[in-house]
């Protein structure tokens, strides 16, 4: 599988380390119900079939965190952005930035 690094271009997936789901948001530790929210955040994750956004670390290259949009069934990759750009888009667009595209 090849992944498109926004800074280095397309590279073999062996250069990257997979971190996980890029759509979850860490709960506020000071919010009411934080203990239950952290339990869900750490232990209860979806295992989607289809298009999904994932965090990857480019260990064998620029050492940047990126967010890759990948189909978990076919391994087709639609694109990637830096994790910082993903976070800014999510902050600016709210929940809209996290909606998964149609398959």
Backbone bond lengths (Angstrom), bond angles and torsions (degrees), N, CA, C in turn:
res aa  C-N    CA-C-N  psi(-1)  N-CA   C-N-CA  omega(-1)  CA-C   N-CA-C  phi
1 X - - - 1.447 - - 1.530 108.05 -
2 X 1.313 115.57 142.54 1.464 121.66 178.90 1.512 108.93 -115.42
3 X 1.333 115.52 139.87 1.457 121.10 -179.38 1.521 109.99 -119.10
4 X 1.337 117.34 139.32 1.460 120.36 -179.46 1.530 111.47 -89.59
5 X 1.313 117.44 103.61 1.460 120.43 176.03 1.532 107.76 -76.94
6 X 1.332 118.42 127.62 1.460 120.06 -179.71 1.534 113.21 -62.63
7 X 1.332 117.25 -20.56 1.459 120.68 -177.80 1.525 113.39 -101.59
8 X 1.340 117.25 -31.66 1.469 121.27 -174.53 1.524 114.32 -110.31
9 X 1.319 117.80 -11.74 1.457 120.58 -174.95 1.520 111.11 91.83
10 X 1.314 115.99 -170.86 1.463 121.23 -176.81 1.524 110.76 -69.85
11 X 1.349 115.38 132.73 1.462 121.79 -178.34 1.524 109.89 -138.85
12 X 1.337 115.90 160.74 1.457 121.92 176.26 1.528 109.05 -68.29
13 X 1.319 116.84 143.41 1.471 120.91 -177.38 1.527 112.37 -63.20
14 X 1.340 118.27 -18.50 1.457 121.56 177.56 1.524 113.33 -63.35
15 X 1.333 116.97 -18.04 1.465 121.04 177.90 1.531 111.92 -81.18
16 X 1.339 117.03 -8.55 1.458 121.39 -172.36 1.524 111.42 -114.38
17 X 1.330 115.32 156.59 1.462 122.70 173.18 1.524 106.62 -117.20
18 X 1.333 116.06 129.14 1.454 121.87 -179.70 1.519 110.10 -80.56
19 X 1.329 117.60 132.93 1.469 121.60 177.28 1.512 111.87 -105.02
20 X 1.343 117.38 -43.37 1.457 118.56 179.78 1.509 113.01 141.01
21 X 1.299 114.84 -161.65 1.459 125.39 -174.79 1.531 111.34 -59.19
22 X 1.322 116.51 126.25 1.465 121.30 179.21 1.521 112.26 -96.85
23 X 1.327 117.57 5.07 1.460 119.00 -177.10 1.528 113.08 -99.84
24 X 1.330 117.66 -13.15 1.461 119.31 -179.57 1.525 110.07 -81.68
25 X 1.315 115.77 149.25 1.459 121.90 -179.81 1.520 108.16 -119.26
26 X 1.327 115.40 131.14 1.468 120.43 -179.69 1.526 109.70 -62.53
27 X 1.336 117.44 132.61 1.468 120.49 179.96 1.534 111.80 -68.59
28 X 1.316 115.49 156.92 1.462 122.28 175.17 1.522 108.22 -76.89
29 X 1.345 118.88 119.18 1.467 119.99 -177.57 1.528 113.12 -65.44
30 X 1.328 118.29 -19.88 1.456 120.86 -179.36 1.519 114.00 -92.44
31 X 1.314 117.05 -3.53 1.465 120.72 -177.18 1.524 110.70 -77.68
32 X 1.329 116.94 151.59 1.466 119.30 173.99 1.538 110.05 -59.64
33 X 1.301 116.58 138.62 1.463 120.83 -179.59 1.521 113.65 77.35
34 X 1.326 117.22 19.09 1.466 121.22 -176.13 1.532 112.10 -61.43
35 X 1.311 117.57 -37.12 1.472 119.94 -178.34 1.528 110.59 -60.18
36 X 1.332 117.09 -48.25 1.465 120.84 177.78 1.514 112.23 -65.43
37 X 1.327 116.27 -37.88 1.469 120.12 179.54 1.526 110.76 -64.71
38 X 1.349 117.18 -39.44 1.463 119.73 178.28 1.525 111.44 -69.50
39 X 1.322 117.15 -35.68 1.469 119.88 175.75 1.529 109.63 -58.92
40 X 1.330 116.91 -47.73 1.468 120.83 178.52 1.524 111.30 -63.61
41 X 1.338 116.96 -42.10 1.461 122.16 -178.98 1.533 111.43 -60.35
42 X 1.324 116.55 -41.60 1.472 120.57 -176.19 1.529 112.65 -84.39
43 X 1.327 117.49 -42.21 1.454 120.16 -168.15 1.523 116.49 -106.50
44 X 1.311 119.02 -24.52 1.463 121.05 -173.77 1.519 110.03 -109.81
45 X 1.307 116.21 93.98 1.458 121.54 -178.26 1.521 109.91 -118.75
46 X 1.325 114.77 148.28 1.456 120.31 174.16 1.523 109.24 -76.17
47 X 1.309 115.70 156.12 1.460 122.18 174.05 1.527 106.31 -123.35
48 X 1.333 116.37 79.21 1.463 119.61 -170.29 1.528 113.06 -70.78
49 X 1.308 114.86 147.56 1.462 121.85 171.65 1.516 106.06 -109.56
50 X 1.312 116.09 113.67 1.462 120.52 -178.33 1.520 110.69 126.02
51 X 1.321 116.02 -150.85 1.471 121.07 -175.46 1.523 111.01 -71.43
52 X 1.335 114.38 136.28 1.455 121.06 -174.05 1.526 109.17 -153.52
53 X 1.332 116.69 147.59 1.474 121.32 175.15 1.522 108.83 -100.99
54 X 1.339 115.44 130.92 1.463 121.52 -174.11 1.524 110.87 -130.79
55 X 1.340 116.19 146.25 1.466 121.48 172.54 1.533 109.09 -85.57
56 X 1.314 115.64 133.56 1.464 122.25 174.35 1.527 107.76 -133.52
57 X 1.331 116.71 145.21 1.465 122.68 177.74 1.520 108.06 -110.37
58 X 1.323 117.35 126.17 1.461 121.19 -177.89 1.539 109.63 -86.32
59 X 1.310 114.28 74.15 1.471 121.84 -176.08 1.532 112.51 -64.32
60 X 1.326 117.17 -39.49 1.466 120.83 -176.67 1.518 113.28 -89.97
61 X 1.308 117.50 18.42 1.461 120.66 -178.55 1.514 110.80 -144.93
62 X 1.323 116.38 -116.19 1.464 122.24 -173.12 1.523 114.17 -80.74
63 X 1.328 117.26 -4.37 1.469 123.77 179.39 1.534 112.78 61.49
64 X 1.309 115.49 33.76 1.462 120.87 178.01 1.522 110.59 -100.41
65 X 1.337 115.15 151.54 1.454 120.95 170.38 1.513 107.23 -87.39
66 X 1.333 116.68 133.08 1.455 121.30 178.54 1.530 109.53 -129.85
67 X 1.317 115.77 161.14 1.457 122.40 174.52 1.522 107.01 -115.35
68 X 1.321 115.66 118.91 1.459 122.91 -177.41 1.523 108.79 -106.41
69 X 1.318 116.48 135.06 1.462 120.80 173.59 1.528 106.97 -98.38
70 X 1.358 115.21 113.88 1.466 121.10 -170.93 1.521 109.93 -134.49
71 X 1.320 115.80 143.99 1.457 121.66 174.19 1.527 106.88 -85.93
72 X 1.332 116.83 118.32 1.462 120.61 -176.10 1.526 113.04 -73.03
73 X 1.322 117.14 -13.41 1.469 120.20 177.77 1.529 112.01 -88.45
74 X 1.328 117.02 -39.58 1.470 121.15 -174.23 1.525 113.46 -109.91
75 X 1.321 118.04 -12.50 1.470 125.34 -174.25 1.528 112.74 67.20
76 X 1.342 117.11 11.65 1.467 120.17 174.39 1.526 108.30 -65.05
77 X 1.327 116.04 137.83 1.456 121.88 -179.60 1.524 108.75 -112.89
78 X 1.338 116.22 127.98 1.465 121.14 178.95 1.515 112.21 -87.85
79 X 1.314 117.46 -26.80 1.453 119.85 -177.83 1.512 111.40 161.28
80 X 1.329 114.44 -178.71 1.459 120.39 -179.13 1.518 109.29 -153.32
81 X 1.321 114.70 151.80 1.457 122.26 174.39 1.517 107.50 -134.79
82 X 1.325 116.85 163.65 1.453 118.67 174.48 1.525 108.33 -66.48
83 X 1.313 116.21 153.07 1.463 120.16 179.08 1.525 110.22 -62.03
84 X 1.329 117.42 -33.91 1.465 120.44 178.54 1.525 110.47 -63.98
85 X 1.318 117.49 -43.39 1.466 120.78 178.97 1.527 110.47 -64.75
86 X 1.316 117.03 -38.51 1.464 121.54 178.05 1.530 110.47 -62.32
87 X 1.335 116.34 -44.68 1.461 121.12 -179.87 1.522 111.01 -64.18
88 X 1.329 117.08 -42.08 1.465 120.45 178.30 1.522 111.19 -63.77
89 X 1.329 116.83 -41.83 1.469 120.42 178.99 1.520 110.54 -64.89
90 X 1.316 116.74 -39.70 1.459 120.77 179.32 1.526 109.97 -65.98
91 X 1.331 117.51 -40.05 1.463 121.44 178.91 1.524 111.07 -66.48
92 X 1.305 116.68 -40.38 1.464 121.35 -178.17 1.521 111.95 -74.75
93 X 1.340 116.30 -36.69 1.459 119.60 -174.84 1.500 115.38 -101.52
94 X 1.322 117.75 -3.83 1.461 120.25 -179.21 1.509 111.81 61.55
95 X 1.302 116.66 -140.12 1.469 122.00 -177.43 1.519 111.25 -65.55
96 X 1.327 117.77 -25.17 1.456 121.16 -179.00 1.525 111.71 -58.16
97 X 1.344 117.44 -35.78 1.452 121.36 -178.52 1.522 112.06 -68.87
98 X 1.323 117.85 -19.46 1.460 120.87 -177.36 1.507 114.24 -96.30
99 X 1.319 118.06 -5.16 1.452 119.35 -179.25 1.523 109.58 -66.02
100 X 1.313 115.77 133.57 1.447 121.19 -179.91 1.515 109.40 -79.76
101 X 1.322 118.36 141.14 1.460 120.75 178.32 1.521 111.61 -69.50
102 X 1.294 115.91 159.30 1.469 121.03 176.65 1.521 109.81 -67.60
103 X 1.314 117.58 144.11 1.471 121.84 -179.42 1.507 111.64 -74.90
